[in-house]
Structure formats: C-alpha cells, structure tokens
Amino acid sequence: MDEDEIRRAVARGMQDYEKSRPKHKGIVADAESAIGRCVVMFFVALVILGIFAACSR
C-alpha cells in the first residue's frame, strides 16, 4: 500500500463517518423541540393534578 492509497482510504473513511453522523438541526429547531417538550410536560402535570384532585374528593 503506497501513500496515495492510504490517503484515499483515510479520506473515504472520513467521508463515510461524516455521512453516518446525524445532522444538526439548528438553533431554531432545537428551541422548538424544547418548547414542545415543556408544553407536553405541562399538560402531563395538569392531568396528574386533575386525577389527584378527583381522587381526593
């Protein structure tokens, strides 16, 4: 194996690695998903509190 073949193999491996990595969505998408999770957790808390209030009557 000569030097050029090694360089090509390393470059090919790096390209394969970059393709297999998940792409970063960006700041806006991250913020939207964080806000969505907060809203879901809020509604879950409301449901739990509602069940607790109904059972304590």
C-alpha positions as CSV (number, residue, x, y, z in Angstrom):
1,M,0.0,0.0,0.0
2,D,1.6,3.3,-1.0
3,E,1.0,6.7,0.4
4,D,-1.7,7.7,-2.1
5,E,-3.8,4.7,-1.3
6,I,-3.6,5.4,2.4
7,R,-4.7,9.0,1.9
8,R,-7.6,7.9,-0.3
9,A,-8.6,5.2,2.3
10,V,-8.5,7.8,5.1
11,A,-10.4,10.4,3.1
12,R,-13.1,7.7,2.2
13,G,-13.3,6.7,5.9
14,M,-13.8,10.3,6.9
15,Q,-16.5,10.9,4.3
16,D,-18.3,7.7,5.4
17,Y,-18.1,8.9,9.0
18,E,-19.5,12.4,8.2
19,K,-22.4,10.8,6.2
20,S,-23.3,8.5,9.1
21,R,-23.4,11.3,11.7
22,P,-26.8,12.8,12.5
23,K,-27.1,16.3,11.1
24,H,-27.5,19.2,13.5
25,K,-31.0,20.7,13.1
26,G,-30.1,24.2,14.1
27,I,-30.9,26.5,17.0
28,V,-34.5,27.2,15.9
29,A,-35.4,23.6,15.6
30,D,-33.7,22.8,19.0
31,A,-35.7,25.6,20.6
32,E,-38.9,24.4,19.1
33,S,-38.4,20.9,20.3
34,A,-37.5,22.2,23.8
35,I,-40.7,24.3,23.9
36,G,-42.7,21.3,22.7
37,R,-41.3,19.1,25.4
38,C,-42.2,21.8,28.0
39,V,-45.7,22.1,26.8
40,V,-46.1,18.3,26.9
41,M,-44.8,18.1,30.4
42,F,-47.1,20.9,31.5
43,F,-50.2,19.0,30.2
44,V,-49.0,15.8,31.8
45,A,-48.7,17.7,35.1
46,L,-52.2,19.1,34.7
47,V,-53.6,15.6,34.1
48,I,-51.8,14.2,37.1
49,L,-53.1,17.1,39.3
50,G,-56.6,16.6,37.9
51,I,-56.5,12.9,38.8
52,F,-55.2,13.7,42.2
53,A,-57.9,16.4,42.8
54,A,-60.6,14.0,41.6
55,C,-59.4,11.2,43.9
56,S,-59.2,13.5,47.0
57,R,-62.9,14.5,46.9
